[in-house]
């Protein structure tokens, strides 16, 4: 029947609500609201309760505080441990030995290997290979799942040997270690890493048949920590941006600001008031020239998959890092085994005056920042932690909006199709939701 003259067609809102994004660490959801083809709202909702890790360490001795911080997350406990310890050492002007630094880096690499293997094999690959979950994938591709679990196991074992256990490591102390690994243990780590080189390439091998979705292409700012040794590492003292600017890591609060948003228990961060990305892709975009060996060769071979403008490239960047860090940890373990100094176990901390310590490192998911204030008695008077997920959340939401708008323009209306694609983009960022909610309280 013809529409009556002068009547108006009502605009109908079509909300898409995903209560729980599957296959990420922690609990978060996505909210999208359309009016016709116009996208009104896109939110990545984080509603895990706030976890006040900074507050509960106020008044505690620094050695107790750095034992608390790894409890922020079991996925990246070593990242929190090493970064927190470094901040504490900077606060009391303690300089650890080169051997201690190298052992900490191997521990940190163990965290990278375990975390990247978990993300790529169990969380991300099902998206690309067309499976609902990793268990279903493993039924038809047992070799893929076996490779992922072998990598996850060696990552956990490295952290157990150097950190005393694979999560919430207690063996890493201010000034050094409670107990050093033996020469035999380091040689065993190296031999096992050599034996899983092919497994380390399995994720990249299964990703290269797929292309990034152009709907989320966009120019973006990347931030990453410049490695001390000009190779490719998670430890450094200067943050660099793809805009060509850089700043000292201990001055990060001058460049990175946090704000509370009403739909999330996690704060959002901006660099010079702009959203930014920090991730494996960011590290590769800025310092990929530091890769060597097989990782460098494969990165050059599949350079089209490592597009800094597309967040889905983060999966490929993690796959390249997995190959690189397996080889780097093998090499470092052999070098340390041949020249291990048992007497360099620990420099006992001496606290003579109050101080402020800042440390940044590259956690598996991107930049991790710690600031600790210590009084003359060695007790924490202030603490501030910004995690990678809290840094990249505004950029993640911008990419979800880009995708939602593109799908609306294409005429895609099925909520399940839209929701599945949005979740895939979220998983490409590999968010660590529990890490991100440690401080913000929504009024």
N, C-alpha and C positions, 0 to 999 in steps of 0.2 A: 504494500500500500504506500502511496506517495506520502512524503513527510509534509505536514501542514506548513503553510507559508509562515515564516517568522519564527518557527520553533527552532530550538538549539539542541544539538546533540551533546549529551553530558559527557564530560571527561571522566573516565573510570580509572581509579588507581588500582594497580596490580602489584601487590607486594610479593616479594620472594624472601622467605625467611628460612635460613639454615641454622638450626639450633646448635648443631655440633659439627664442625669441620672434621672429617675423619682423617686419620693418618697424619696428624701433627702432634707435637708434644704439648699437652695441656688442653684446656677446654676453651673454645672460642666459636663464634658464629658469624654469619654474614647476613646483613639486612640490606635489601634493595627494594626501592619503591619506584614504580613507573606511573606516569600519567600519559596514557597513549604510548607514543614512542619516546617521550621525554623521560629521562632518568632524573628523578627528584633527589633521592637519597641513596648513598652507598656507604655502609659502615661495616668495619670489621670489629665486632663486639667481643671484648675480652671481659669475662665476668667471673674469673677465679677470684676468690677473696684476696684482699691485700695481705702481703707478707712483709712484716716490718723488720727485715734483717738488719738494716742500719740501726734502727732504734734499740733493738735488743742487745746490741753490742756496746752501747754507750755506757761508760763507766767500767768496762771490762779491760783487763790487761790485753795488750796487743796480741800476745801469743794465743790467748783464748779467742779473741775476735777473729783471727785468721783461720781458726779451726771451725768457726761458725759459718763463714761466708760460703764455703763449698756446698753447704746444705741448701743453698738457693736452688740448685739443680743437680740431678743425677746424670743428666746428659753431658753437661760441660762442667763438672765439678773441678776437674784439674785446671780448667781455664780460670775459674774463680779463685782457686787456691793459689796458683802462681801469680796472678795479677794482684790479689790481696796481699800476698807476702811481699811482692816487689814494692807496693805502696807503703807497707809498714817499714821496710828497710830504708826507703827513701825518707820517711819521716824521722828516722833516727840516724840517718847518714851512715848506714852500714853498706859496704860494698862486697858482695859475695865473690868467691873465686870464679875463674873462668870454667873450671871443672863443674862447679855447682850450676852455673848458667847452662852449660851443655846438657847436663843431666836433666835439668828442668825442661829444656827444650824437647828432649826425647820423651819425657813424660807427657808434655803438651801434644806432641805428635801422636802419641798413643790415643789421646782424647780425640784428635782430628780423625784418625783412622776409624775408630769405633763410631764416632758420630756421623761421619760421611757414609760409612757402610750402612749404618742403620737407615739414614735418610734415603740413600739411593736405592738400595735393594729391597727394603721393606715398605717404604712409604711412597717413593716417587715412581719406581719402575712399573708397578701395577697400572698406573695411569697410562703409560706409553705402550705397554704390551696388552692392554685391554682386559685387565682383571680387576675384580672387586677388591681383592686384598692379596697380601703376600702369600698366604697359605694356599689360595687357589692357584696363584702363579707357580708356587713350588711343586704342586701336584703334576703340572705339565712340563715344568722346566726345573727339575731338581738341581741341575748343575748351577743354575743362576743363584738359587737360594743357598746352596752349599758354599759357593764362593763368598757370598755376603756374610754368612755366619763365620767363615774362616777368618775374614778380615775383622769382623766385630770381636772375635775371640782374641786375636793377637793384640788388638788395640786395648782390650780390657786387661790382658796379661801384662802388657808393658806398664800400664798404670798400677797394677798390683805389685809388680816387682820394684818399681821405683817409688811408689806412693804408699805402699803397705796394703792397699786394697783398691779395687777398681772404681769405687765411687767414694767421695768424701775422704780424700787421701789425708792421712795423719802424719806420714813420714816426711813431708815437706815442711821444713821449719824456717823461721826467720834466721837467716845466716847460713843455711845449708840443709842438711838432712839428718834425721835421727839415726839412720842406718844406710850405708852405701851398698849398692849392688855389687856382687862379686864379678871378677873377670869372667868366670864361667857363665854367669847369668847374662852378661852383656853379649858374650859370644853366641849363646843360645838364642837370644832375641834376634841377632843379626842373621843367624842361620835360618830361623823360622821366617823372617821377612823375605829372605832370598827365595825361599820355597813357595811364597804366595805372590810372586811378581805377576804371574798370569791371572790370578784371581783379581789383582788390583786393576787389571785392564777390562774385566768382564762388564762393569757398569757402562763404561764408555762404548764398548763394542755393541751393547744393546741399545744405546741411545742414538747412535749416529744415523740410523735409518729415519729419524724423525726430524721435523723442522719446527722451528718456533712459530707461534701464532702471531701474524703481523698485527692483529688487533691491539696488542699491548706494546708495540714499538713506540718509543718516545725518547727524545733526548733527556738525559737524566744526569744528575751529579752523583759521582761515586767518591767515597772516602775510604782510604786504607792507610795502614801504618807502614811507613818505609822501613824495611828491614835494616838492622844495624850493619850487616855484612854484605849488603848489596846483592844478595842471592834471592831467596824466596823463603821467608820465615814469618813467624807470628810475633816476633819480638823486635821492638824498635823504639825510637824516641821522637819521631816527627810524623805528623799526619799530612798526607797529600791528597789533593782533590783533582778530579779530571778537568776542572776549570783552569788548572795550572798554578793554583795557590797552595800554600802549605802553612802549617803552624805547629808549634811545639806541643807535644802530647801533654805536657804538664800545664798547658794553658787552654785545655779543651773547653773549659767553661766560658771562655771569651767568644768561642765560635759556635758551640753546640748548646742550644737552649731547650729546656723541657717545659711542657705545659700540660695541664689536665684537660681532658675532653670528657663530655658528659656520658658518652656511651661505652667507656672503657675503664677498667681498673688499672690499665697501664697508661703511663704518660706518653705523649708524642714528642718527638725531638725534631729540631730543624737546624740546619747549618746556614748561618747568615740569613735566617728567616725563610729558608727554602727547604722543601723535602729533599731527602737524599737517600742513596742506597749504600749499604755497607754489607759485604757478603764475600763469598769466594769469587764471584764475578767481579766485584770491585777490586779485590786483590789482583786478579788476573789482568783487568783493564789497566791498572796502574803499574804493576810490577811483574807482568808476565815474562818480560825479558830475563828475569832472574831464574826462570826454570832451566833445568838442564836435563841431559840424558833422554830417556824414553818419553818422559812427560813433555819436554820441549818439542820433540819430534812429532808426537801425536797432536799437540796443540796447534802446531803449524799445519799439519795435515788436515785437521778439521776446524780451521780458523773460522769458517762461516757459521759454525755452531756457537761460537763464543762472541756473540754480539752484545756489546755493552749497553745497547739501547733496548734490549729485550730481557725481562726478568727470567724468562724460562731458560736462558743461557746459564743461569746459576747452577742448574743440574749438571750441565756439561763441565762447568768450571770445577765443581766439586769432584767430578769423575777424574779430571786431569790432576787435581790436587791429590787425590787418593793415590794415584800412580807415583807422583813426585814424592810424597811424604813416606811411602813405603821404602823407596830407595834412599831417601835422605836419612831416615832413622837407621836403616841397615848400615850405611856408611859411618854415621856418627857413633853407633854402638861398637863397631869394630875399632874405630880410632880410640875411643875411650877405653876399651878393653886392653888395648896394647900399651896404654900409658896411664892406667888408673892410679891415683894417688890416695891410698886409704887414709892418710893422715889429714886430708882436706875434707873432713866430714862436715864440720860446722864452725863458723865464727860465732862465738857467743855474743849476743847483742848487749851493748852497753848504752843505757839511756841517761844522758847527762842534761838534756834540756827539752823543752816542748818543741814540737815540729809539725810540719804538714808534709804528707807524702802523697804523691800522685803517680799513678801508673796506668798506662794503656797497653793493651795487647790485642792481638787478633784471635778471638775465639772462633770456633768453626763457622759460626753464623755472621761474623763481622766484628767490628770494634767493641771492646769492653773497657770501660773506664772506671777507675777507683780513685777516690780522694779520702784520705784518713787524716784526722787531726789527733795528735797525741800530746798529753800533758807531760810535765817533767817527771811524773811517777810512772810513765809508760802506759797510761790508761787512755782509752778512746774517748774523745770529747765531741767528735763529729765524724760522720761518715756519709759518703755519697757514692752510689753505684748507678751507672747507666749501662744497660745491656744492649746487645745488638738489635734485638727485636723492638725494644722501645725506641731505638734510633730509626729503624726503617719503616715503622708503621704508617706514617703519612704517605710515603711513596707506595707502599702496598695498597693503601686505600685508593690512591690515584690510579693505579693499574687496574684495580677492580672496577672503578668507574669507567675507564677507557674501554674495558672489555664489555661491560654492561651496555654502554652506549653503542658500541659497534654491533652487538648482537641485536639490539633494538632496531638499528638502522637496517640490518639484514633481514628483519622480519621474523627472527627467532622468538617464539612465544612459549615453547614448552618449558615449564619451570624446572623440570628435572635436567634437561639439557643445559639450560643456563646455569643452574646450580653446580652441576658437575664441572663445567668449564671454569667457573669462579673458584671452586675448590682446588682445581689443578694449578691455577696461578698462585694461590696461597701456598700450596705445598712447594712450589718452585722456590719460594723464599726460605723454606725450612724454618718457620718461626718456632721459637722456644717460649711458649706462652707463660709457663710458670716463672721463668726468669724475669719476665717483663712486669710482673705485678707486685714486685717486692716493696713498693713504697707508696703508691698513690692511693688516697682514700677519697671516694666520691661522696660529696655531701648531699 
